[in-house]
């Protein structure tokens, strides 16, 4: 899961998305500021039903990023109430090396940068983000998920310091 801001023509589009080894999840345009209430609403309406459907044995992992709203008390309480539905991975602060989502968004950004002409307004930008999202090959997000054991081992070996990821 991640929210993503990209700018064009003086504005930006914020989206929330998720992926797993199996497939892409929805890409949701966030119209308002992404605070804890908005994030909780997306978690309840989007994330939770997908996790229940994709992982009926409660063996799915969910990795939120460390955005401030994600750690809010109401969000943490919701995750505690639903801890039997999936495994919540906790990440240390300042740990982009462990987050495969950052690399996924790099793929989206690269695809948008290659567009000719570039999006010139928010409608075009929103469309370009959704198009790039849908065109990411399955192998890309499968490799990102499969890289997690290596990422974790590398970060542990670097004792929390920077890595090649």
C-alpha positions in Angstrom: 0.0 0.0 0.0 1.2 3.5 -0.7 -0.1 6.9 -1.4 1.5 8.6 -4.4 1.8 12.2 -5.3 2.8 13.3 -8.8 2.7 16.8 -10.1 1.7 18.2 -13.4 0.7 21.7 -14.5 0.9 23.1 -10.9 -1.3 20.4 -9.3 -0.9 16.9 -8.1 -2.9 13.6 -7.9 -2.8 11.5 -4.8 -3.6 7.8 -5.1 -3.6 4.8 -2.8 -2.8 1.4 -4.1 -1.7 -2.1 -3.0 -0.2 -5.2 -4.6 0.7 -8.7 -3.7 2.6 -11.5 -5.3 -0.7 -12.6 -6.9 -2.1 -9.4 -8.4 -2.6 -5.7 -8.2 -5.1 -4.3 -5.9 -7.2 -1.2 -6.6 -5.8 2.2 -7.3 -7.9 4.7 -5.4 -7.7 8.4 -6.1 -7.7 10.3 -2.8 -9.6 13.5 -3.2 -8.9 15.0 0.2 -5.8 15.1 2.5 -4.8 11.6 3.5 -5.1 11.9 7.3 -5.7 9.1 9.7 -9.5 9.1 9.2 -9.2 8.9 5.4 -6.6 6.2 5.7 -8.8 4.2 8.1 -11.7 4.5 5.7 -9.6 3.1 2.8 -8.3 0.4 5.0 -11.8 -0.7 6.0 -13.4 -0.3 2.6 -10.6 -1.5 0.3 -7.7 -3.3 2.1 -9.7 -5.4 4.6 -12.1 -7.0 2.1 -9.3 -7.8 -0.3 -7.2 -9.4 2.4 -10.1 -11.5 3.6 -10.8 -12.7 0.0 -7.2 -13.2 -1.1 -6.1 -14.8 2.2 -9.0 -16.6 3.7 -6.7 -18.5 6.1 -5.4 -15.2 7.5 -1.9 -15.9 6.2 -1.5 -12.7 4.2 0.9 -10.1 5.2 0.1 -6.4 5.0 2.9 -3.8 5.1 1.8 -0.2 5.7 4.4 2.4 5.2 5.4 4.7 8.0 3.3 7.7 7.0 2.2 9.7 10.1 -1.6 8.9 9.7 -0.9 5.2 9.6 0.4 5.2 13.1 -2.6 7.1 14.6 -4.3 5.6 17.6 -7.6 5.0 15.7 -5.8 3.2 12.9 -3.7 1.1 15.4 -6.8 0.2 17.4 -8.5 -1.0 14.2 -5.5 -3.2 13.3 -5.5 -4.7 16.8 -9.2 -5.5 16.5 -8.6 -7.3 13.2 -5.2 -8.9 14.0 -6.6 -12.4 13.3 -7.5 -11.5 9.7 -3.9 -11.0 8.4 -0.4 -10.4 9.6 0.6 -6.8 10.0 4.3 -6.2 9.4 5.8 -3.5 11.5 8.6 -1.5 10.0 11.2 0.6 11.7 11.1 4.3 10.8 13.3 5.5 8.0 13.4 2.1 6.3 12.7 2.6 2.6 15.1 -0.3 1.8 12.5 -2.7 3.2 9.5 -1.3 1.3 9.0 -2.9 -2.2 6.3 -0.4 -2.8 8.8 2.4 -3.4 10.3 0.4 -6.2 6.8 -0.3 -7.6 6.1 3.5 -7.7 9.4 4.0 -9.5 8.1 1.7 -12.3 4.9 3.9 -12.5 7.0 7.1 -12.6 9.2 5.7 -15.3 6.2 4.8 -17.4 4.7 8.3 -17.0 8.0 10.0 -17.8 8.1 8.1 -21.1 4.7 9.5 -22.3 4.7 11.8 -25.2 3.2 14.2 -24.7 3.4 14.5 -20.9 0.2 14.9 -19.0 -0.6 18.6 -18.9 -3.5 18.6 -16.5 -4.8 16.6 -13.5 -7.3 14.6 -15.5 -4.6 13.5 -17.9 -2.2 12.8 -15.0 -4.8 10.7 -13.2 -5.4 8.7 -16.4 -1.7 8.2 -16.9 -1.2 7.0 -13.4 -4.0 4.4 -13.7 -2.8 3.3 -17.2 0.8 2.9 -15.9 -0.5 1.0 -12.8 -2.5 -1.5 -14.9 0.4 -2.1 -17.3 3.0 -3.2 -14.7 3.8 -6.8 -15.6 3.0 -9.4 -13.0 6.6 -10.5 -12.9 7.6 -7.1 -11.6 5.5 -7.2 -8.5 6.3 -10.9 -8.0 10.0 -10.2 -8.1 9.5 -7.3 -5.6 7.6 -9.6 -3.2 10.2 -12.4 -3.6 13.0 -9.9 -2.8 11.7 -9.4 0.7 13.8 -12.1 2.4 16.9 -10.7 0.7 16.0 -7.1 1.7 15.5 -8.1 5.3 18.8 -10.1 5.4 20.7 -7.2 3.8 19.3 -4.6 6.2 20.1 -6.9 9.2 23.7 -7.4 7.8 24.0 -3.6 7.5 22.8 -3.3 11.1 20.0 -0.9 9.9 22.3 1.1 7.7 21.8 1.9 4.0 21.7 -0.9 1.5 21.8 -1.3 -2.3 18.0 -1.4 -2.2 
